[in-house]
Amino acid sequence: MGDPVEQVNPPVGAPELADVLASLAQNDAKITSFRAGGSSIIKSSQLEAVQRFRTGSVMFRRPADLFVEGRLVIGAVALRMVSIGNQYLIEFPVLREYYGRINGVDVEPVPFDVPPIEIAREMFFPINWGTVRARRCEFLRYDSENTRLTFLYRESRTISREVTVEGPAWVVIRNDRIEDGRVVASTENGDHNSKDGIRFPTRVVANFPEYETTMEFRMKNIRHNADIDEEYFTIDDERLSEIGLKRFGPTRNF
């Protein structure tokens, strides 16, 4: 952990950081997984064109397991991505392009430099708010007209996050991950809804400037803590064989 930061007195009327953090932690603790329908976009300097998927689904379980499926207007599956820990399989069936990292070995290098686990973590649960203490945070500014508070969270000696939240039912609307003074990831959350006492964004955009890569989700029909079949988070040998990839190391499911 990083050293405690020097505290700056916020202006009169600004919320207490400790109260904001407690609200975020309370909401965070209610979510272990979610599934949703919606659309997605992938932009990368290493892709020939912007990949747009008008319909599809996204499933996530903490800490950072992710399944994404994107479909074209005609209904054909054009993207399927599974990320479990440090293993991943990315398929573009229409283009007949497949990429994976299995047992620590790149079967076929991903067409963008950002590891899928980083995409998953930064987009949905980059911070475990239950572990964040006010003494690790520094007040930066407060917009009373829009009830927006921005603060710096010292995650470690080399990593910090500039976080903007909006209240009074506090939600994160922007999170910039900073490493050694460089912004390496920026995530914007918008169009939050509240269901079953859980506040959650329906639009998430993650940008990785050093890799010139952006991923966006627009979600609907979000179901929190829904049962998700294990098959969505499995990379098995049968599927690898179908697409012509080979597992390295012992045969097992992850």
Secondary structure, DSSP 8 states (H G I E B T S, - for coil): -----------TT---HHHHHHHHHHHHTT-SEEEEEEEEEEEETTSSS-EEESEEEEEEETTTEEEEEEE-TTS-EEEEEEEETTEEEEEETTTTEEEEEETTEEEE--SSSS-HHHHHHHHH-S--GGG--GGGEEEEEEETTTTEEEEEEE-SSSEEEEEEEETTTTEEEEEEEEETTEEEEEEEEES-EEETTEEE-SEEEEEEGGGTEEEEEEEEEEEET----GGGG---HHHHHHTT----SS----
